[in-house]
Amino acid sequence: MNKKYVEILTPLLAVLTALIIGGIIIQLNGVNAFEAYGQLFKSAFYQANPKAPFMSGLAKTLLTATPMIFVGLSVMIAFKAGLFNIGAQGQMIMGGVAAAVVGIYVKNAFLGNFVTAMIAAGIAGFLWASISGYLKAKFGVHEVISTIMLNYIAINLQNYLLNYPLKDPASQNVQTMKVLEPARLFLLAPSTKQKLNLGFILAIAAVILVWYFFGKTKQGYEMKAVGLNAGSAENAGIKIKKNIIFAMGLAGILAGLGGAERVLGGSAQYAYTELIMGELGFTGVAVSLLGKSNPIGVFIAAIFYASLEIGGQSLQSMRIPKEVVYIIQALIIIFVAGENLFRYMLSKRGGKKQ
């Protein structure tokens, strides 16, 4: 079978297998699996709203997918360079904190807007991720170890800032003050209760830019060459250390933008809260794996993953535990990670036909 088709069919088979196993679990709970999945995807993409009959459920799913797209692209870029970016969580935190600081304290009309806040978030993410890239390039420190440690530092730094210098004195919650109006990302569906915002459009732009970068630029080609075979790339005159640092920095920019969207997009009423980032930095790893380290694939995977998360909430009304959705998500990642099984099955099938 053609290698291109195998690459496309592998994640599809992984998703289908996970859904089948999930369906069996749902059936064992005494609920029709087809009805449950129908309800799940209906809630994720179509939710009754008199003012916006289509956009309500879809807006919630796309809002949830937006930071996943940014972080999925972040992890994907590192993968392309042969690196494993486990530090997207910390990079998101640093980007979100930088965006919050600009949005709250920069009151100049020219500088205190969402453009400046997003730029600050990207710079913060770049600098934070570049630490790991520098340690890898200069001293050979494995990026998994350094990014995990940087995550712990970022989380504790966040907690310190929220409890002391950045804490909103008027609130009993652990959070900052709200960002000023000019720093907020405008809403795309203001008629709904969901805060789908400009961040989703920026995420689409990021997908296009990453696709162009790896498909059309010399720097993108060199980065891929380093990831495929660093030794051969070095023999061809490509600077390995430079590409490692740049790849991690670029990954940090995207993760930082994802963190900024959480704050400036109003996910927590336009304030930075203790739990605003959730575990999105780690979810991005799953999204990147499911998307096969392809920017278009990451975009589709993020929306699918978000639809499971949003639609899965409706299954509780059918007496299905929410943990079933988590099981399905985990199974998808396991099957995608174990893709060689599906590759073998497809290649055998293609061999028989030939």
N, C-alpha and C positions, 0 to 999 in steps of 0.2 A: 504494500500500500504506500502511496505517495507520502513522503515525510511531512509535507505541509498539512495534509489531512489528518495525519496521526497527531500532530501538535494541537490541532483544533479539537479533535474528537476525545483526546485524553482527559481534559478537564470536564468535558460534557459527560463522559462516562462516569467520572468520579462523582459529579453532582447527582446524576441519575441514580447511581448505586446508593448514595447516602439518602436520597429521598425515598427510595424503595425500603431501605432498612428503617428509616423514620416512619414510613407508612405502616410497616408491620407493628412498630411500637405503638403507634396511634390506634391501630386496629385492636391491639391487645387491651387497650383502655376502654374498649367498647364503643368506639367512635368510628364512623366511616372515614377512611383515610382520604378518599377523593373529596368528600365534603369539607374535611378539615383543611386540605390544601387549597381548595377553592376559596374558603373563608379567609385563609391566610393571605393569599395574593390579592383578593378583593379588598381587604383592609389596607394592604400596602399600596395599591395603585388606584383604588376607587372607593371613596368613602363619602356617603351621602352628605351633602351640604347644600342648602337651598341657594346660597349665593354663588357657590363655586362647586358644582356637582362632581367635577373631575379632579380639580386641583387640591382638594383637602388632603386625601390620603396620599396622593402622589407628592405633594409638597413636603409632607412629613418624611417620606422615604428619601427624597432627594436631599432634604436638609440633613438627615442622618448620614447619608452617603458622602456629603461634601468633604468633611475632614478625613474620611476613609480614603477618598481619591487622592488628596494631598499626601497622606502618609503612605499609601500604597505606592505612589510614584517615588516617594523618598526611598523606601526600601528597595524598589526596583532599580533605581539608579545605582545604588551600592552593589546590588547583585550583578549588574552589567560590568562593573569593574572588578568583580571577583571578591567583593566584600559583603559581610553580613551585618547590616545596620540594625542592631537591637536597641539602639539609643534614640529611636524616634520619639519615645515618650518624653524623655528629657528635653529633646529639641523642641517639641511642641510646647512644653512648659515654658522654656526660655523665650520662645516666640510670643506666647500668650502674655507673659509678664511684660515684655518689652512693648507690646501693643497696648496693654492696659496702662502702663506708665505714660506713654505718649497721649493716649486718649483721655486720660484723667487730668494730667498736669500741664500739658502744652496747650495753652489757651489762645495762642496767636492764631488768628483766622487763616493765615497762609500755611502754617505748619501743623496746626492741630486738627488734621483731617484724616480720613481713613487711608489715604494714599501714603502719607508719612508714617502712620501707625503700621501699615503692612510692610513698608520698606524696613522699618525698625525691627519688626518681627523676623523678616528674612535675614537681616544682618545678624541678629541674635542667634538664630538657628544655625547660620553658616559658621559663626565663630565657635559655637558650642560643639558642633559636629567636627569641625576642623581639628579640635584638640585630639580626638581619636585618630583622625587621619594622619596628623603629624607624628603621634606616638607610633603608629604602624609604620610609616615611611622612614622615620629616623631611627627608631630603636627596635622595630620588629614586634611591638606589643600587639597581641591579637585584638582585633577590633571588637570582638564579642565581649571580652573581659573589660576593655576600657569603656565601651558604651554602656554596659550594665552598671559599672561604677559611677559613670557620669549621670545615669538615671537616678541613682540614689542621692547623689549630690543635688541634682535639680529638684527632686521632690522635697528634700529637707530645706533647701533654700527657699522654695515656694512657700512651705509652711511657716518658715521664719518671717518672710516678707508679709504674708497675710495676717500673721498674729501681731506684728509689731509695726514696722514703718509704713506699710501700705494698707493697714486695716482701716475700714470705714468706722470712724468713732461713733457714728449714729446708728450702727447696726449691731445687733447681738450675735449675728452670724459671722463666721470666719470668711470675710470677703473684703474686696476693695470697694471704693466708691464706684458709681456708674461712670462709664466713659461719656464724654460730652457728645452732644448731638452730631457735630460735624464728623466725628470719628466713627460713627456707626455706619455699617453697611446697609444700604437701602434695601427694602423688601421687594421681592419679585411678585409675591402674591399677598398683598396687603388685605385683601378681602377675607382671608382665612386666618385662623388662630396660629397657624404654623409660621415660623420666622424664616421661611426660605428666602435667602438674600443673595446679594451680588457675589458672595463667596462661591456659589455654585457656578456662575459664569466664569469666575476666575479659575476655578478648578478645571473647567472645560478648556480654557486657554492654556492652562498648565499641561494638560494632556497633549494638546496640539504641539506646544513648544518642545516637550520632551520627545515626542515622535519625530519632529523635525531635527532636533539636536542629534539623536542617534542615527537617524536615517540619511541626513543630508550634510552634516558638518564633519570637518576633519577631526576636531576635538572629540566628537562623539565616537567616531571610528576608532581613534586611538584608545579611548576608554574601554570600548568593547574588546579591542585587541589585548589590552592588559588583562582583562577578565578571562579571556579565552586561554591565553598562554603568555604569562608575563615574561618568560625567558625569550621566546621568539620575538615578542614586542620590543624588548630591550635590544636585541640584536638588530632589529630594524630601525633603531635610532629613536624609539619612543621613550620618553622620560617617565619611568615607572613611579617614582616617588611623587612627582608633580601630579600625575593623574590620580594617585591614591588620595592625596590631600584634597584635590579639586572635587573628586567624586563624593567624598564624605561631606565636603562643604556644600556642594550642590544639593545633596540629600537633605542636609540640615535646613537649607532655605525652604524647601517644600514642606518639611515637617513644621517649621516655624510659621509658615503661612497658614497651615492647618490649625495651629494653636491660636493664631490671631483671629481666624474666622469664628472660633468658638466664643471669643470674648466680644468682638466687634459685631458679630451677627446676632447677638441677643439671646444666645442659648441659655444664659443664666441672668436674664434681665440686664444685659450689658455690663455686668460686673464680673471680675475674676473671682471665682469661688474655689474652695478647697478641692471639690470633686469634679470640676468642670471638664477636665481632660479625660476622666474615666480611665479606660484601658485602651484608648484609641491607638496609642503608639504600638501596642502589641497586635491589635486587630489589623493594623496595616500590613504586618508580616503575612497574615493569612490572606488578605486581599491580594497582595503581590504574588503569592504562590498560586492562588486560584487564577489570577490574570496572566499567568505564565510569563511574568516579567515583560509584558508588552503593554504600552500605555493605553491602547484601546481596550485590551483585555482587563487591565486594572480598573478602568472606568466601568465596564460592564460588571465586573466582579464586585465592586463597591456597591453598586445599585442592588445587585442580587443579595448581597450580604445584608444590606440595610433593609431590604424588603422582608427578609427572614426575621430580622429583629423587630421591625414595626408590626408586620403581619402576625408574628408569633404571639403578640400581646392579646390578640383577639381569640386565640385558641383556649384561653383560660375560661371563657364563657361557655366552651363546649366540654368542660371538665377535663381538659388536657393540661398536664403540668407544663409550666413554661420551660422546665429543664429539657423537655423533648426537643425544643428548638436548638438549645445549646448542644445537645447530642448530635443533631443533624449538622450543625456548623462544624463541630469537631470532626465528625466522620468525613465531611467534604475535604477538610485539610489533610486528614490522614490518607485518604485515597489519592489526593493530588500529590502528596509527598511520596506516596508509594506508586507513582505513575508507571514505573517500569513493568508492573503487572499488566496494566492496560496496553502499554506499548507492545508487550510480548503477545497479548491476545490479538491485537490488531495486525501485527506483522505476520502472525501465523495465519490469520484469516486471509490477508492479502497474498501470502505465499501460496495458499491452496488455490485461490482464484487464478493466479498466474500459472 
